[in-house]
Amino acid sequence: MTRQDEVQARYRRFVEDYNNGTDRDVLCANYGIPHEKFDKFLDFLRGKGFTLIDPAARPRTLAHEIDFQIYGDDLQFVEVELDPGETAVAEAGVMMYMEPGIQMETIFGDGSAQSDSIMGKLFGAGKRVLTGESLFMTAFTNRAGGKQRVAFGAPYPGKIAALDLAALGGEVLCQKESFLCAAKGVSIGIAFQKRLGVGLFGGEGFILERLQGDGLTFVHAGGTLLERDLAPGETLRVDTGCLVALQAGVDYDIQFVGGIKTALFGGEGLFFATVTGPGRVWLQSLPFSRLADRIIAAAPRMGGARKGEGSILGTLGDILGGDNR
């Protein structure tokens, strides 16, 4: 890619962020634009043929304003407090408990404004199928006269992160199965990865989940969660399974680790992800796939080797207990 191509790509990213409603201060910080020159820069882009949407003409999602509290250390759950009439949406099967005034309903799609019509609901549900998720989501609505609470549990040990989309430019991309729950009004769609390398070797195929709107959404990360703010042009190389989420303005690509010996015997796989700022990324220290591989490798019935229990006594115990089959 030539320098001119890089500049044009940067202009396109700026226009996309601007049209998605990213805050002016955030744009200035992410793209290094002096505040006093912001309007002149917009005129410059219009002169280049870019279409910029007037802020007054942008549709607003207006997601429900929910309150929350995250409990626990490594096995966390999030408790959402709903005012009368407020709704939270979640993946099927993650509800932990709810108070009597909460009404639970299975819905097509995500319940956002984009899926109000029949076709919108069908299209939204169909997009979720492409990410490997269920056609249905569950809506939890407070039908009582006062505040009511509903809680959602993490699927495996790790951390829950609360992402305020309004403060993050209105859009975040996340790996499938990271999404946990959100305020009603958040649009949960898909984002196709344009680069062939990302699609083939990115660990999640061509598709990421796209979370859009101005409300709260909650994602889950395995192990310990790291939030990293990348400056413009700053690059970080990441194991493909350790990337949880990223802002829409972050450039995401896949690279070969380099060196035949390292690739074959390094134990880190053949490819890693590169993320380049500006923007924020969320990383996890323990992807579920890595945890599952270790469990399978250590399970005798799955063909793994018994470890950490003493080879002789462990084997005798299996024979006496009838487990060495």
RADAZI-V951504 format. One line per field, one symbol per residue. phi: phi as a letter, one per 40 degrees, with the letter a starting at -180 (. if undefined). psi: psi as a letter, one per 40 degrees, with the letter a starting at -180 (. if undefined). burial: I if it has 24 or more other C-alpha atoms within 12 Angstrom, else O. A space follows every 10 residues. Layout:
phi=???
psi=???
burial=???
This chain:
phi=.ccccccccc cccccccccc gdddcccccc bgbcdcbccc ccccccccgc cbccdccccb cfccccbaac bgbbbcabbb bbcdgcbbba ccgbcbaacd ccbbacbcgb gcccbccccc cccccccccc cgcccbbbbb bcbccbcbbb bbcccadibb bcbccccbgg abbbccgccb aacchccbbb bccccccccc bcgbgcbbcb bbibbcbbbb bcgccbbbcc cdgcbbcbdc ccccaacccc cbabbccggc ccccbcgbgc bbcbbbccib bbbbcbcccc cccccccccd ccgcccbgbg cccccccccc cgccb
psi=hidddddddd ddddddddde ehiddddddd efhhdeeddd dddddddeei hhhhddehhh dfihgiiihh iicegiihhh hhiheiiiii iheehdiiid ehhhhhihae eidefdiddd dddddddddd eeiidiihhh hheieaiiii ihiieihaih hhhhddefee hihiiiedhd iiihdhhgai hhhdhddddd eedeaehihh hiafahihih iibihhhhhh ihehihhihd eehdiiideh hhihiidhhd ddddeeeeie iiihhhiiii ihiidgiddd dddddddehd eeeihhieeh dddddddddd eeeg.
burial=OOOOOOOOOI IOIIIOIIII IIOIOIIIOI IOOOOOOOOO IIOOIOOOOO OIOOOOOOOI IIIIIIIIOI OOOOOIIIII IIIOIIIIII IIOIIOOIIO IIIIOOIIII IIIIIOOOOO IOOIIIIIIO IOIIIIIIII IIOOOOIIII IIIIIIIIII IIIIIIIIII IIIIIIIIII IIIIIIIIII IIIOOOIIOO IIIIIIIIII IIIIIIIIII IIIIIIIIII OIOOOIIIII IIIIIIIIII IIIIIIIOOO OOOOOOOOII IIIIIIIIII IIIIIIIIOO OOOOOOOOOO OOOOOIOOOO OOOOOOOOOO OOOOO
